[in-house]
Amino acid sequence: MFLYAIKQAIEKYNFKLYAVCIMSNHIHDLIEPIQKDNCSSVTSLKCLVD
């Protein structure tokens, strides 16, 4: 389920995912938007898997 959600987000928001750290109640990720003007859309992804 988590990997499916990440794949959908990558396709929708067009970013590179370099790393993910899954914690007990949250995640950390290292991402880079493909389009530099798309930062606000990509950073709103933190609510994607709540």
C-alpha positions as CSV (number, residue, x, y, z in Angstrom):
1,M,0.0,0.0,0.0
2,F,2.7,2.5,0.9
3,L,4.8,1.8,-2.2
4,Y,1.7,2.1,-4.4
5,A,0.9,5.5,-2.8
6,I,4.5,6.7,-3.4
7,K,4.4,5.6,-7.0
8,Q,1.1,7.4,-7.6
9,A,2.5,10.6,-6.0
10,I,5.7,10.4,-8.1
11,E,3.6,10.1,-11.3
12,K,1.2,13.0,-10.2
13,Y,3.8,15.5,-8.9
14,N,6.8,14.5,-10.9
15,F,9.7,14.3,-8.4
16,K,12.7,12.1,-7.7
17,L,12.7,10.0,-4.5
18,Y,16.1,9.4,-3.2
19,A,15.5,7.9,0.2
20,V,12.7,7.0,2.6
21,C,12.9,6.2,6.3
22,I,9.7,4.7,7.8
23,M,9.3,5.5,11.5
24,S,6.6,4.1,13.8
25,N,4.3,7.1,13.4
26,H,5.7,9.1,10.5
27,I,8.1,9.0,7.5
28,H,11.2,11.0,6.4
29,D,12.0,11.3,2.8
30,L,14.6,12.9,0.5
31,I,13.0,14.2,-2.6
32,E,13.8,16.6,-5.5
33,P,11.1,18.1,-7.7
34,I,11.8,17.7,-11.4
35,Q,10.5,21.2,-12.1
36,K,12.0,23.7,-9.8
37,D,8.8,25.7,-9.6
38,N,6.9,22.7,-8.3
39,C,8.3,22.8,-4.8
40,S,5.0,23.7,-3.0
41,S,3.1,20.8,-4.6
42,V,5.8,18.3,-3.7
43,T,6.2,19.4,-0.1
44,S,2.5,19.1,0.5
45,L,2.9,15.3,0.0
46,K,3.6,14.8,3.7
47,C,-0.2,14.4,4.2
48,L,-0.4,11.7,1.5
49,V,0.0,8.7,3.7
50,D,-1.5,9.9,7.0
